[in-house]
Amino acid sequence: PIAYPVAGCESTAFGSGPAPPHTAMQGVSYATVMQGGSPALATRMVTHNWQNLFAHLVAAIVADALEEPTYSESLDRLSPTELPGLMAELDAKRLLSLTYW
């Protein structure tokens, strides 16, 4: 996983890498590429407001996966120093396979 700085926020977002431009040439979504070419049904549905920070969206998703009542702790854990521990916890709890749309 790679940590990404989020503009306007001291936290970061995480993922496996930036969305490659070749997804448009392949005629598939970034999500399909990330799933190894196989479509995946969502286990959870997410909505957001474009005026909110992306880091808050990611933190809310992480909080949902960890069954936390708010995203404030998850937001702090998106920092470069805390992210490895967060990823290890999500992996140990087998939560990295949850599919959010």
LINLIN-V419468 format. One record per backbone hydrogen bond with DSSP energy under -1.0 kcal/mol. NH is the residue of the N-H (numbers start at 1). CO is the residue of the C=O. E is the energy in kcal/mol with one decimal. If there is no record, write none. Layout:
NH,CO,E
NH,CO,E
This chain:
2,15,-3.5
4,13,-3.6
6,11,-1.6
9,6,-1.7
13,4,-2.5
15,2,-1.5
23,20,-1.6
24,21,-1.2
26,22,-2.0
28,23,-1.8
33,29,-1.8
34,30,-2.6
35,31,-1.1
36,33,-1.8
37,32,-2.7
43,99,-2.8
44,99,-2.0
52,49,-2.0
57,53,-1.3
58,54,-2.5
59,55,-2.6
60,56,-2.2
61,57,-2.1
62,58,-2.5
63,59,-2.7
64,60,-2.2
65,61,-2.4
66,62,-2.3
67,64,-1.2
68,63,-3.0
75,71,-2.4
76,72,-1.6
77,73,-1.5
78,75,-1.3
79,76,-1.1
83,79,-2.5
86,82,-2.0
87,83,-3.0
88,84,-2.2
89,85,-2.3
90,86,-2.8
91,87,-2.4
92,88,-2.9
93,89,-2.1
94,91,-1.7
95,90,-3.2
98,95,-1.3
101,44,-2.0
